[in-house]
Amino acid sequence: MEMQVRSSGAKATAGYAATAGEWKGFIEGVDPEVRQAAARMVEEAATHCVEVFYAALLAHPDSRGLISNEMVDSRLRHSLRGWLLDLFAAEAPDMEQLVANQIRVGRVHARIRVPVHAVLHGARLLKRELALRADGDGDVHGAPAAAIRQYCYVMIDLAVEVLSHSFGDDMQEAAENDGIYQAMTISQDMALERETQRAALLEWGQRLLFDICRGLQPSCGRLADSTFGLWLRHKGSLLFGGLGEMGKVNALIDRVDGVLLPSLQPGEAAAGNVLHELNSALGDIGYLVDGMFGILESMEGGRDPLTRTLNRRFLSTIVGREIGAAARTGAPFSVLMVDVDHFKSVNDNGGHAAGDAVLRHVADVLLQCTRSSDFVFRYGGEEFAVALVETPLAKAMEVAERIRLRIAETPFALGRVGDLRLTVSIGVAQFEGHPDYAVLLEAADQALYRAKRNGRNRCEVATPHGR
């Protein structure tokens, strides 16, 4: 069956179609009396099932802040009841429409960012309630309870499978867009943004102090609603996403707005102590935000400041994504691990400045010998990683040899130290089907160590199981 629904790509469409085919076969194999009896039972139980589902979701620690009782009462309760009745219709459903409905529901949950595990928890409760209803009634409307229960289980499982697939696609797209935004923001003037937000935080504190000194109630409002607070909540949360300091900053803001401001009464003797604590909290917020800006500036748009190659922190994301693409399309994908031989002696003889110059030189060679579609990373110390997209093992070995020869045959002038004869050792590995990116990187790393053991200035191919 050809799926006509919007999806994030061909792989998603194929995945939905495969599930739809399985689903269609299951429904066609079900006794119509079982389907019709289940439809009557679900219609009787739907309201109770909806109450159970949303009671659990509202109480779930990972979703209760994302949906409200008002939202449930005004929209979601009616929507879930309709979903159950459509899913367990008495007549065999239109499969394309049925799958499209699950995709739509998955996207709704992705947009409101309810965690999929919370939805799965609710689905498990739905199955339990329907099973209890079937078992409690014995034969339900003329059909065996066991058959009804099995039918309900499979229908909800298949629906949730499509729903969670759609949810995952949209959440991945959202995460990628967040990453794109962060990369764009990092490439802008971080120093200017840092000073702007530092000034906004300082202005809020000064307004507060001015009012207190004049014996007035603070007119600055909550810190969370200030210019600084709004920026942090909307842009800053994307910019600093994933940094642990964000949690500390938010906790401090909550304390300022929830504890310190309400207890700050002008003219009271205790006001001085509260002001001191509040000023300390603002200082801590400024310090933490300043540190997060420093982290972003050091990343320099995701590149290693010394060599201008990609930062290692992006290696897992990029290699993992390329592995996924290779698995889907069947295109080859290879990785190189490159290590500068005897690098310690360079530092010992020429100092760290010499070592830095060598690393920049090696990075330049790697970039010259690879394509713009490939990825070159500073892996750590004197080691680099290269991701060669759509490159089979034989071609990867050619690239590795070209790199090795270019470095070995080009004398490197190093001022008073004179010309250095640099060499590198390289491990080469090709993606062989294992979905874990760490397996591929480990294979290349083991090949590199074998090149080192076998005399350096050579390329070695990964062997099965890293032997």
C-alpha positions as CSV (number, residue, x, y, z in Angstrom):
1,M,0.0,0.0,0.0
2,E,1.4,3.4,-1.0
3,M,1.4,6.0,1.8
4,Q,0.4,9.5,0.8
5,V,1.1,11.2,4.1
6,R,3.7,13.8,4.7
7,S,6.8,12.5,6.3
8,S,10.3,13.7,7.0
9,G,11.8,11.5,4.3
10,A,11.7,8.3,2.3
11,K,12.8,6.1,5.2
12,A,9.9,7.3,7.3
13,T,7.4,6.7,4.5
14,A,8.8,3.2,4.1
15,G,8.6,2.5,7.8
16,Y,5.0,3.6,8.0
17,A,4.1,1.6,5.0
18,A,5.7,-1.6,6.5
19,T,3.7,-1.2,9.7
20,A,0.5,-0.4,7.7
21,G,1.0,-3.6,5.7
22,E,1.4,-5.7,8.9
23,W,-1.6,-3.9,10.5
24,K,-3.8,-4.5,7.4
25,G,-3.0,-8.2,7.5
26,F,-3.8,-8.4,11.2
27,I,-7.2,-6.7,10.8
28,E,-8.1,-8.9,7.8
29,G,-7.3,-12.0,9.9
30,V,-9.6,-11.0,12.8
31,D,-13.1,-12.5,13.0
32,P,-15.6,-9.6,12.2
33,E,-17.6,-10.6,15.3
34,V,-14.5,-10.0,17.5
35,R,-13.9,-6.6,15.9
36,Q,-17.6,-5.6,16.3
37,A,-17.7,-6.8,19.9
38,A,-14.6,-4.9,20.7
39,A,-16.1,-1.8,19.1
40,R,-19.1,-2.0,21.4
41,M,-17.0,-2.7,24.4
42,V,-14.6,0.3,23.7
43,E,-17.6,2.6,23.2
44,E,-18.9,1.7,26.6
45,A,-15.4,2.0,28.3
46,A,-14.0,5.0,26.3
47,T,-14.9,7.7,28.8
48,H,-13.4,5.7,31.7
49,C,-10.2,4.9,29.7
50,V,-9.7,8.5,28.8
51,E,-9.9,9.5,32.5
52,V,-7.4,6.9,33.4
53,F,-5.0,7.9,30.6
54,Y,-5.0,11.6,31.4
55,A,-4.9,11.1,35.1
56,A,-1.6,9.2,34.6
57,L,-0.2,11.7,32.1
58,L,-1.0,14.7,34.4
59,A,0.7,12.9,37.3
60,H,3.7,11.8,35.3
61,P,6.8,13.8,36.4
62,D,8.0,14.2,32.8
63,S,4.8,15.4,31.3
64,R,2.7,17.1,33.9
65,G,4.3,20.5,33.3
66,L,3.6,20.2,29.5
67,I,-0.2,19.7,29.6
68,S,-2.7,21.3,31.9
69,N,-6.1,20.3,33.3
70,E,-7.6,23.0,31.2
71,M,-6.0,21.6,28.0
72,V,-7.2,18.1,28.9
73,D,-10.8,19.3,29.6
74,S,-11.1,21.6,26.5
75,R,-9.4,19.5,23.8
76,L,-7.4,16.4,24.7
77,R,-10.1,14.3,26.4
78,H,-12.4,14.6,23.5
79,S,-9.6,13.9,21.0
80,L,-8.5,10.7,22.9
81,R,-12.0,9.4,23.0
82,G,-12.3,10.0,19.3
83,W,-9.0,8.2,18.7
84,L,-10.2,5.2,20.6
85,L,-13.5,5.0,18.8
86,D,-11.8,5.4,15.4
87,L,-9.2,2.8,16.3
88,F,-11.8,0.2,17.3
89,A,-14.4,0.9,14.7
90,A,-16.9,-1.9,14.0
91,E,-16.1,-1.9,10.3
92,A,-12.7,-2.6,8.8
93,P,-10.9,0.8,8.6
94,D,-9.4,2.6,5.7
95,M,-5.8,1.7,6.4
96,E,-4.2,4.8,4.9
97,Q,-6.5,7.1,6.9
98,L,-5.9,5.0,10.0
99,V,-2.1,5.3,9.7
100,A,-2.4,9.0,8.8
101,N,-4.3,9.6,12.1
102,Q,-1.6,8.0,14.2
103,I,1.1,10.1,12.4
104,R,-1.0,13.2,13.2
105,V,-1.3,12.3,16.8
106,G,2.4,11.6,17.1
107,R,3.2,15.0,15.7
108,V,0.8,16.7,18.1
109,H,2.6,15.1,21.0
110,A,6.0,16.0,19.5
111,R,4.9,19.6,19.2
112,I,3.9,19.8,22.8
113,R,7.0,17.7,23.7
114,V,5.3,15.2,25.8
115,P,8.0,12.5,26.2
116,V,7.2,9.3,24.3
117,H,7.8,7.1,27.3
118,A,5.0,9.0,29.1
119,V,2.7,8.3,26.2
120,L,3.7,4.6,26.2
121,H,2.9,4.5,29.9
122,G,-0.6,5.8,29.2
123,A,-1.0,3.3,26.4
124,R,-0.1,0.4,28.7
125,L,-2.8,1.7,31.1
126,L,-5.4,1.7,28.2
127,K,-4.6,-1.9,27.4
128,R,-4.9,-2.8,31.1
129,E,-8.3,-1.1,31.4
130,L,-9.7,-2.8,28.2
131,A,-8.3,-6.2,29.3
132,L,-10.0,-5.8,32.7
133,R,-13.3,-4.9,31.0
134,A,-13.1,-7.9,28.7
135,D,-12.1,-10.4,31.4
136,G,-14.7,-9.0,33.8
137,D,-17.6,-9.4,31.4
138,G,-16.7,-13.0,30.3
139,D,-17.8,-13.4,26.7
140,V,-18.3,-9.8,25.5
141,H,-21.2,-9.2,23.2
142,G,-21.0,-12.8,21.9
143,A,-17.2,-12.9,21.3
144,P,-14.6,-14.7,23.5
145,A,-13.0,-12.5,26.0
146,A,-9.5,-13.8,25.2
147,A,-10.0,-12.9,21.5
148,I,-11.2,-9.4,22.4
149,R,-8.3,-8.8,24.7
150,Q,-5.7,-9.9,22.1
151,Y,-7.4,-7.8,19.5
152,C,-7.2,-4.7,21.8
153,Y,-3.6,-5.3,22.7
154,V,-2.4,-5.6,19.1
155,M,-4.4,-2.6,17.8
156,I,-3.0,-0.3,20.5
157,D,0.5,-1.6,20.0
158,L,0.5,-1.1,16.3
159,A,-1.1,2.4,16.7
160,V,1.5,3.4,19.2
161,E,4.3,2.0,17.0
162,V,3.3,4.4,14.2
163,L,2.6,7.2,16.6
164,S,6.0,6.9,18.3
165,H,7.7,6.7,14.9
166,S,6.1,9.9,13.8
167,F,6.9,11.4,17.2
168,G,10.5,10.5,16.9
169,D,10.8,11.9,13.4
170,D,9.4,15.3,14.5
171,M,11.5,15.4,17.7
172,Q,14.6,14.6,15.7
173,E,13.8,17.4,13.2
174,A,13.2,19.8,16.1
175,A,16.5,18.8,17.7
176,E,18.4,19.3,14.4
177,N,16.7,22.7,14.0
178,D,17.8,23.6,17.6
179,G,21.3,22.6,16.7
180,I,21.2,24.7,13.5
181,Y,20.0,27.6,15.5
182,Q,22.7,27.1,18.1
183,A,25.4,26.9,15.4
184,M,24.2,30.1,13.7
185,T,24.1,31.9,17.0
186,I,27.6,30.8,18.0
187,S,28.9,32.1,14.7
188,Q,27.6,35.6,15.7
189,D,29.3,38.1,18.0
190,M,29.3,36.3,21.3
191,A,31.2,39.1,23.0
192,L,28.5,41.6,22.1
193,E,25.7,39.3,23.3
194,R,27.5,38.6,26.5
195,E,27.9,42.3,27.3
196,T,24.2,43.0,26.3
197,Q,22.9,40.4,28.7
198,R,25.3,41.3,31.4
199,A,24.0,44.9,31.2
200,A,20.4,43.7,31.2
201,L,21.0,41.7,34.4
202,L,22.8,44.7,36.0
203,E,20.0,47.1,35.1
204,W,17.4,44.9,36.8
205,G,19.4,44.8,40.0
206,Q,20.0,48.5,40.0
207,R,16.3,49.3,39.5
208,L,15.5,47.0,42.4
209,L,18.2,48.7,44.7
210,F,17.0,52.2,43.6
211,D,13.4,51.5,44.7
212,I,14.5,49.9,48.0
213,C,16.8,52.8,48.8
214,R,13.9,55.2,48.2
215,G,11.6,53.1,50.5
216,L,9.4,52.0,47.6
217,Q,8.0,48.6,46.7
218,P,10.2,47.1,43.9
219,S,8.8,48.1,40.5
220,C,11.2,46.0,38.4
221,G,9.0,42.9,38.4
222,R,10.2,39.4,38.5
223,L,13.7,38.6,37.2
224,A,12.3,35.8,35.0
225,D,10.1,38.4,33.2
226,S,12.9,41.0,32.8
227,T,14.7,41.7,29.6
228,F,17.4,39.3,30.7
229,G,15.0,36.7,31.9
230,L,13.0,36.6,28.7
231,W,16.2,36.3,26.6
232,L,17.5,33.5,28.8
233,R,14.2,31.6,28.7
234,H,13.8,31.8,24.9
235,K,17.1,32.4,23.1
236,G,19.5,31.4,25.9
237,S,17.8,28.1,26.4
238,L,18.6,27.2,22.8
239,L,22.0,28.7,22.9
240,F,23.1,27.0,26.1
241,G,21.1,23.8,25.6
242,G,22.8,20.9,27.2
243,L,25.1,22.9,29.5
244,G,24.6,21.9,33.1
245,E,25.0,25.5,34.3
246,M,21.5,26.3,32.9
247,G,19.9,24.3,35.7
248,K,21.8,26.2,38.3
249,V,20.9,29.6,36.7
250,N,17.2,28.7,36.6
251,A,17.2,27.5,40.2
252,L,18.8,30.8,41.3
253,I,16.2,32.8,39.3
254,D,13.4,30.8,40.9
255,R,14.9,31.6,44.4
256,V,15.1,35.3,43.6
257,D,11.5,35.5,42.3
258,G,9.9,33.0,44.7
259,V,11.7,33.6,48.0
260,L,13.9,36.8,48.1
261,L,11.7,39.3,46.3
262,P,8.5,38.5,48.3
263,S,10.4,38.8,51.5
264,L,12.0,42.1,50.7
265,Q,10.0,44.8,52.6
266,P,11.4,48.3,52.3
267,G,12.3,49.9,55.6
268,E,12.4,46.7,57.6
269,A,15.6,45.8,59.5
270,A,15.8,42.4,57.7
271,A,15.8,44.1,54.3
272,G,19.6,44.5,54.4
273,N,20.1,40.8,54.8
274,V,17.7,39.9,52.0
275,L,19.4,42.5,49.7
276,H,22.8,41.0,50.5
277,E,21.5,37.5,49.6
278,L,19.8,38.8,46.5
279,N,22.9,40.6,45.4
280,S,24.9,37.4,45.9
281,A,22.4,35.4,43.8
282,L,22.6,38.0,41.0
283,G,26.4,37.8,41.1
284,D,26.2,34.0,40.9
285,I,23.8,34.2,37.9
286,G,26.1,36.6,36.1
287,Y,29.1,34.4,36.8
288,L,27.4,31.3,35.5
289,V,26.0,32.9,32.4
290,D,29.5,34.5,31.7
291,G,31.0,31.0,32.0
292,M,28.5,29.5,29.5
293,F,29.3,32.3,27.0
294,G,33.0,31.4,27.5
295,I,32.3,27.8,26.7
296,L,30.6,28.8,23.4
297,E,33.3,31.2,22.5
298,S,35.9,28.5,23.0
299,M,34.0,26.2,20.7
300,E,34.4,28.8,17.9
301,G,31.4,27.6,16.0
302,G,32.2,24.0,16.7
303,R,35.8,24.1,15.5
304,D,39.0,23.4,17.3
305,P,40.6,26.9,17.8
306,L,44.1,25.6,17.0
307,T,43.6,23.5,13.8
308,R,40.2,24.8,12.6
309,T,39.1,21.2,12.3
310,L,35.8,20.1,13.8
311,N,35.5,19.8,17.6
312,R,35.5,16.3,18.9
313,R,32.2,16.9,20.7
314,F,30.4,16.7,17.3
315,L,32.1,13.4,16.3
316,S,29.5,11.1,17.7
317,T,26.6,13.0,16.2
318,I,28.1,13.3,12.8
319,V,29.4,9.7,12.6
320,G,26.2,8.4,14.1
321,R,24.2,10.2,11.4
322,E,26.4,9.0,8.6
323,I,26.1,5.4,9.9
324,G,22.3,5.8,9.8
325,A,22.5,7.1,6.2
326,A,24.8,4.3,5.1
327,A,22.5,1.7,6.7
328,R,19.5,3.2,4.9
329,T,21.0,3.7,1.5
330,G,23.6,0.9,1.4
331,A,26.3,3.5,0.5
332,P,29.7,2.7,1.9
333,F,31.2,4.8,4.8
334,S,34.7,4.7,6.2
335,V,36.6,6.3,9.0
336,L,40.3,7.2,9.4
337,M,42.2,7.6,12.7
338,V,45.4,9.6,12.2
339,D,48.2,10.0,14.7
340,V,51.4,12.1,14.4
341,D,54.4,9.8,15.1
342,H,56.8,10.8,17.8
343,F,54.9,14.0,18.6
344,K,56.4,14.2,22.1
345,S,59.9,14.7,20.6
346,V,58.6,17.6,18.6
347,N,57.4,19.3,21.8
348,D,60.5,18.4,23.7
349,N,62.9,19.7,21.0
350,G,60.9,22.7,19.7
351,G,58.6,23.6,22.5
352,H,54.8,23.7,22.5
353,A,54.8,26.4,19.8
354,A,56.5,23.9,17.5
355,G,54.0,21.3,18.4
356,D,51.1,23.6,17.6
357,A,52.6,24.4,14.2
358,V,52.9,20.7,13.4
359,L,49.3,20.1,14.3
360,R,48.2,23.0,12.1
361,H,50.3,21.6,9.3
362,V,48.9,18.1,9.6
363,A,45.3,19.5,9.8
364,D,45.9,21.4,6.6
365,V,47.1,18.3,4.8
366,L,44.0,16.4,6.0
367,L,41.7,19.1,4.7
368,Q,43.6,19.2,1.4
369,C,43.5,15.5,0.8
370,T,39.8,15.1,1.6
371,R,36.6,16.4,-0.1
372,S,34.4,19.2,1.1
373,S,31.8,16.6,1.9
374,D,34.1,14.7,4.3
375,F,34.5,15.6,8.0
376,V,37.9,16.2,9.7
377,F,38.0,16.3,13.5
378,R,40.6,17.1,16.1
379,Y,40.2,13.9,18.1
380,G,42.6,14.8,20.9
381,G,46.3,15.6,21.4
382,E,48.1,14.8,18.2
383,E,45.3,12.5,16.9
384,F,42.7,13.3,14.2
385,A,39.6,11.5,12.9
386,V,38.3,11.7,9.4
387,A,34.9,10.6,8.3
388,L,34.8,9.7,4.6
389,V,31.3,9.7,3.3
390,E,30.2,7.3,0.6
391,T,33.7,5.9,0.5
392,P,34.4,2.1,0.3
393,L,37.4,0.6,2.2
394,A,39.7,0.4,-0.9
395,K,39.1,4.1,-1.7
396,A,39.6,5.0,2.0
397,M,43.0,3.3,1.9
398,E,43.9,5.4,-1.1
399,V,43.0,8.5,0.8
400,A,45.0,7.4,3.8
401,E,48.1,6.6,1.7
402,R,47.8,10.0,0.0
403,I,47.8,11.7,3.4
404,R,50.6,9.6,4.7
405,L,52.8,10.2,1.7
406,R,52.0,13.9,1.5
407,I,53.2,14.4,5.1
408,A,56.2,12.1,4.9
409,E,57.5,13.6,1.6
410,T,57.1,17.2,2.5
411,P,59.8,18.7,4.8
412,F,58.3,20.9,7.5
413,A,60.3,24.0,8.1
414,L,60.3,24.9,11.8
415,G,62.4,28.1,12.2
416,R,65.6,27.6,14.3
417,V,64.8,23.9,14.8
418,G,65.2,23.4,11.0
419,D,63.3,21.0,8.8
420,L,61.4,18.2,10.4
421,R,60.6,14.9,8.7
422,L,57.1,14.2,9.9
423,T,55.2,11.0,9.6
424,V,51.8,9.8,10.6
425,S,50.2,6.4,11.3
426,I,46.7,5.8,10.1
427,G,44.0,3.2,11.0
428,V,41.2,2.6,8.4
429,A,37.8,1.1,9.1
430,Q,34.7,0.7,7.0
431,F,31.1,0.6,8.4
432,E,30.1,-3.0,8.4
433,G,26.5,-2.8,9.6
434,H,26.8,-2.3,13.4
435,P,24.5,0.6,14.3
436,D,26.7,1.8,17.2
437,Y,29.1,4.5,16.0
438,A,31.5,3.6,18.8
439,V,32.1,0.1,17.2
440,L,33.3,1.8,14.0
441,L,35.5,4.3,15.8
442,E,37.0,1.5,18.0
443,A,37.8,-0.6,14.9
444,A,39.7,2.4,13.3
445,D,41.5,3.0,16.6
446,Q,42.6,-0.6,16.9
447,A,43.9,-0.4,13.3
448,L,45.8,2.7,14.2
449,Y,47.5,1.1,17.2
450,R,48.5,-1.8,15.0
451,A,50.1,0.6,12.6
452,K,52.0,2.1,15.6
453,R,53.1,-1.4,16.7
454,N,54.2,-2.4,13.2
455,G,56.7,0.5,12.8
456,R,54.7,3.7,12.3
457,N,54.5,5.7,9.1
458,R,52.0,3.2,7.7
459,C,48.3,2.6,7.2
460,E,46.5,-0.5,8.5
461,V,43.0,-1.7,7.8
462,A,40.7,-2.8,10.6
463,T,40.3,-6.5,10.9
464,P,37.2,-8.4,12.2
465,H,36.7,-8.0,15.9
466,G,39.7,-5.7,16.1
467,R,42.3,-8.4,15.8
